[in-house]
Amino acid sequence: MNLGALLGSSGLLWSGLLLTVYLSAITIVTSTVLGAVVGFVRASRVPGLSAILRIYVELFRGTPLLVQLLFIYFGAAYIGMGWVTTFIGAVVGLTLYEGAICSEIFRAGVEAVPPAQHEAAHILGISKWDSAVRIIMPQALRVTMPALIGQEISLVKDTSLAAVIGFAELVNQSQAVIGNINQPMLVLTVVGALYFIICYPMSVGARRLERKAAR
Amino acid sequence: MIVNASNIQKAFGDAQVLKGVSLEVDAGEVVVLIGASGSGKSTMLRIIAGLEHADEGQLSVCGTPFAHGKPTSPFNGRVGMVFQQFNLFPHLSAIENVTIALRRVKHLSKPQAERSGVAALENVGLGHKAKSYPSQLSGGQQQRVAIARALAMEPDLMLFDEATSALDPELVGEVMKVMRGLAESGMTMIVVTHEMEFARKAADRVLFMDNGVILEQGKPTELFESPREDRTRQFLQRVRGAED
């Protein structure tokens, strides 16, 4: 093994790791917000809108993220939107795909709150908005938290697919490093370990929340 | 008159649950609805609360007329309801359960709401449990918090939908005691219950519902001692058999 060579290329891995964390952080926020809005709208059965959102959810849940990323990035170039960089393509693709899955988690959470909670709020005169924000959503969030964190863990790993459209995140950079030092197993081990270091604490956090929610 | 209902009809699918129920309740009256399950008692109560919408009939509650089965303006707590399953908000403490509508509906300041809330909890003997969450309270305590939550809104009418049916037998008494106290304080109440003891002692009028209609009504002594209808007699015998 040639650790010296690896250290010589560590700058590439380091910049790849930073971009992976950056892409993950941004899309965790965007996909969770998108998923929350879509999920709550679908759960409240807004006529027309809910049906359209269902088509979105089914479409993005029913096709591979890899295909979506390629479609968005190269499709944008094809229709003359040359300003769509690999980063924008990755953010848009991940947001739409993970948002669709998050929305199902949120929807299930809202629907897990007993309808009697609405009745209790209604008879007290609490408005629909207050009831949604102060009664239903906090209860829905509590039950969805573990599943949501599980989904964010998947998202961190899914960012690796952005390598395919040429976004210089960790896996993309590792390919370059492998080319440079010709030590594929060593590099892949390091890359795998880096993902694990990010994901494992999230997994522990999810388990803690789950135990807390069970109490 | 607090409740004025005439010829209320309601069907769920093919099942005609209410077949023309008329009911008048005056201020300060305590009316108890008894009858077998499926007789339409709870549905009638939920229609008065505005939680179900009648198919036919005229209804006005606390001076608010109904149109298309719904109150024409929101009750905003003027009608209080206590449910079989308590329906407290599990993520809020007892005091937060009691004050949320005071804050969001009556727009009281936080200290004002807290003061009313604590008073309402003390009223049901739970001033010391203000900070507890529903999961930390017994069923009887949860139901008393639910009563306090409704009473804090200073309702003109209180509805009780089998408020003690989900409770362990040893917890029924504490809730009944609160309900008896409320009846004596002059609150207008409509109570759906299987507790004949409450009907005998606290009711001004007992209504026997059977198969979607009010079959018989009268003062508790009349209805319990000398029921006119065979169905009423049979029902009371069955209930007494269960009590012995």
Interface residues (C-beta under 8 A of the other chain):
Chain A: P114 A116 Q117 E119 A120 A121 H122 I123 L124 G125 I126 S127 D130 R134 I135 P138 Q139 R142 R215
Chain B: A49 G50 L51 P74 F75 N76 G77 V79 G80 M81 F83 Q85 N87 L88 F89 P90 H91 I100 A101 R104 V105 S135 R149 A150 M153
